[in-house]
Amino acid sequence: MATPSKKEIAARAYKLWEQNGQPEGREDEFWHLAEQELLNEDKSSAHIPGMATIVQCNCGAEYKRTEDKFLVPHTGDAVCTVCGTALESWRESTHVPTYELIERPDRKPE
């Protein structure tokens, strides 16, 4: 992408604004960040938008792991919804994982 359109920048800025709690008075900040992200997408072959990883818990449950990017750092953890085991923890990270259960184990955990 050589130069992003105003429509593309507006859509990305709106998404970033929503992800960061819809703060008032920071339109220019989100616009600039969105424009920079769009300009840098072609420059980074290591960044693959929408990339997902399959993660398996010890109980056999399988999750699709994706990440969302935020301006404000987040702290949290992800726990297996089947057995309660911690899947991942993060502290003050702008890249926040999301886990979606895609397969339950055949048997209940012991």
Secondary structure as a PSIPRED ss2 file (coil, helix, strand):
# PSIPRED VFORMAT (PSIPRED V4.0)

   1 M C   1.000  0.000  0.000
   2 A C   1.000  0.000  0.000
   3 T C   1.000  0.000  0.000
   4 P C   1.000  0.000  0.000
   5 S C   1.000  0.000  0.000
   6 K H   0.000  1.000  0.000
   7 K H   0.000  1.000  0.000
   8 E H   0.000  1.000  0.000
   9 I H   0.000  1.000  0.000
  10 A H   0.000  1.000  0.000
  11 A H   0.000  1.000  0.000
  12 R H   0.000  1.000  0.000
  13 A H   0.000  1.000  0.000
  14 Y H   0.000  1.000  0.000
  15 K H   0.000  1.000  0.000
  16 L H   0.000  1.000  0.000
  17 W H   0.000  1.000  0.000
  18 E H   0.000  1.000  0.000
  19 Q H   0.000  1.000  0.000
  20 N C   1.000  0.000  0.000
  21 G C   1.000  0.000  0.000
  22 Q C   1.000  0.000  0.000
  23 P C   1.000  0.000  0.000
  24 E C   1.000  0.000  0.000
  25 G C   1.000  0.000  0.000
  26 R C   1.000  0.000  0.000
  27 E H   0.000  1.000  0.000
  28 D H   0.000  1.000  0.000
  29 E H   0.000  1.000  0.000
  30 F H   0.000  1.000  0.000
  31 W H   0.000  1.000  0.000
  32 H H   0.000  1.000  0.000
  33 L H   0.000  1.000  0.000
  34 A H   0.000  1.000  0.000
  35 E H   0.000  1.000  0.000
  36 Q H   0.000  1.000  0.000
  37 E H   0.000  1.000  0.000
  38 L H   0.000  1.000  0.000
  39 L H   0.000  1.000  0.000
  40 N H   0.000  1.000  0.000
  41 E H   0.000  1.000  0.000
  42 D C   1.000  0.000  0.000
  43 K C   1.000  0.000  0.000
  44 S C   1.000  0.000  0.000
  45 S C   1.000  0.000  0.000
  46 A C   1.000  0.000  0.000
  47 H C   1.000  0.000  0.000
  48 I C   1.000  0.000  0.000
  49 P C   1.000  0.000  0.000
  50 G C   1.000  0.000  0.000
  51 M C   1.000  0.000  0.000
  52 A C   1.000  0.000  0.000
  53 T E   0.000  0.000  1.000
  54 I E   0.000  0.000  1.000
  55 V E   0.000  0.000  1.000
  56 Q E   0.000  0.000  1.000
  57 C C   1.000  0.000  0.000
  58 N C   1.000  0.000  0.000
  59 C C   1.000  0.000  0.000
  60 G C   1.000  0.000  0.000
  61 A C   1.000  0.000  0.000
  62 E E   0.000  0.000  1.000
  63 Y E   0.000  0.000  1.000
  64 K E   0.000  0.000  1.000
  65 R E   0.000  0.000  1.000
  66 T E   0.000  0.000  1.000
  67 E E   0.000  0.000  1.000
  68 D E   0.000  0.000  1.000
  69 K E   0.000  0.000  1.000
  70 F E   0.000  0.000  1.000
  71 L E   0.000  0.000  1.000
  72 V E   0.000  0.000  1.000
  73 P E   0.000  0.000  1.000
  74 H E   0.000  0.000  1.000
  75 T E   0.000  0.000  1.000
  76 G E   0.000  0.000  1.000
  77 D E   0.000  0.000  1.000
  78 A E   0.000  0.000  1.000
  79 V E   0.000  0.000  1.000
  80 C C   1.000  0.000  0.000
  81 T C   1.000  0.000  0.000
  82 V C   1.000  0.000  0.000
  83 C C   1.000  0.000  0.000
  84 G C   1.000  0.000  0.000
  85 T C   1.000  0.000  0.000
  86 A E   0.000  0.000  1.000
  87 L E   0.000  0.000  1.000
  88 E E   0.000  0.000  1.000
  89 S E   0.000  0.000  1.000
  90 W E   0.000  0.000  1.000
  91 R E   0.000  0.000  1.000
  92 E E   0.000  0.000  1.000
  93 S E   0.000  0.000  1.000
  94 T E   0.000  0.000  1.000
  95 H E   0.000  0.000  1.000
  96 V E   0.000  0.000  1.000
  97 P E   0.000  0.000  1.000
  98 T E   0.000  0.000  1.000
  99 Y E   0.000  0.000  1.000
 100 E E   0.000  0.000  1.000
 101 L E   0.000  0.000  1.000
 102 I E   0.000  0.000  1.000
 103 E E   0.000  0.000  1.000
 104 R C   1.000  0.000  0.000
 105 P C   1.000  0.000  0.000
 106 D C   1.000  0.000  0.000
 107 R C   1.000  0.000  0.000
 108 K C   1.000  0.000  0.000
 109 P C   1.000  0.000  0.000
 110 E C   1.000  0.000  0.000
